[in-house]
């Protein structure tokens, strides 16, 4: 049951327009005053620090090179609160795993501005000699410790924290050059926050990224769609990533990673990637952001992983192959023990090396022309365009306002999202060929023809597999890669 404040009782007192300098710096002053370490950050000094770093540690330059050469950059995820220990991890991922980009995810206390709790846990971790936080407490670390983390490695670092503005201030000040964006994705981090709060905070985050870029330090934003325990439905994911990108671009972000998630059907994942890039280009130009450079990011299977390492290795290998054939410049890698608990360093290194090997094996291969891929791309673009146009209509041309109203009525939706503001009426399943279809389209603004297309695909599978109930299809699909084969 959704327990959310009705839209009629909420104020949407902002627009999708560039924040003024007065508002931007005024908000920064408030944010940096939330904890004593905030006084350590001086923007001019931070920009000068970035300019002193080698270009090899800036993700934008590496992404541009990967796009030019047709290669895929590998990137693991993670974060712990002990700097010395995490330095060892990162150097291991870099030297043995050959990671091209590294990651430092902020912890839950920090993301929720509970810096006193983060401080206590950090101090306790130092006494115990092991991390009791599920990420990096950037704010409590302060600038010296944060920079020590990045200075210890030779590759770019991605600071990931959703709409955690204070962490982003420290991550960028310390030398990170990409940052997890995702206005809509942040609903999974802050499930009780109304989307207008998330969007407004993301505008501030994006404005800071834009400020660095305007002053000669290119920073990339990593745009995600909503997340949950299920695999995404293609046209919804495409529409959401584009909405996020347009909101970010309005604040001056000039480099955006369009992130798409794997669904284990190679042809359809390729079709989605092509649809995402094509539509993003169209809407960027339409909204006056034709100068924004986009990159394609891929992410390994995001739903439940099998506990068996051999089966998990198969999913990781499939992810690497899919990243190559979609034409991605970057892949976010899962570890082998995702299905067991927190990843070990050994499993992360294994996944990185496995991914590198698969990418090396397929690097000269191209996917031949496929009408199936072409048809899927057209359908995804048609569906995503209907969603996007409805969002613009609901916002009277303002994509930020429109997206808030669209979430409220389910025009933007996600299966099993933790956000209380998510309608949760859309459900996915697969057809007889393993392609993702809408089991229920909820309140998506689709034509009767599109709704019938998905229903027919689902019914065909039910006949083939002799499954009568719709919910059994969904259960079968969600658990399909966790069962012993």
Secondary structure as UniProt FT lines:
FT   HELIX           7..9
FT   HELIX           21..32
FT   TURN            33..34
FT   HELIX           36..40
FT   HELIX           43..52
FT   HELIX           55..57
FT   HELIX           59..69
FT   STRAND          73..75
FT   HELIX           83..95
FT   STRAND          101..106
FT   HELIX           108..111
FT   TURN            112..113
FT   HELIX           115..128
FT   HELIX           138..151
FT   STRAND          156..160
FT   TURN            162..163
FT   HELIX           165..174
FT   STRAND          178..180
FT   TURN            183..184
FT   HELIX           185..188
FT   TURN            191..192
FT   HELIX           195..214
FT   TURN            215..216
FT   STRAND          220..223
FT   HELIX           234..250
FT   TURN            251..252
FT   STRAND          255..261
FT   HELIX           266..286
FT   TURN            287..288
FT   TURN            290..291
FT   STRAND          293..299
FT   HELIX           309..326
FT   STRAND          330..332
FT   HELIX           336..339
FT   HELIX           345..362
FT   TURN            363..364
FT   HELIX           371..394
FT   TURN            395..397
FT   HELIX           399..409
FT   TURN            415..416
FT   TURN            420..421
FT   STRAND          426..430
FT   TURN            432..433
FT   STRAND          436..441
FT   TURN            442..443
FT   HELIX           448..465
FT   HELIX           470..478
FT   TURN            479..482
//
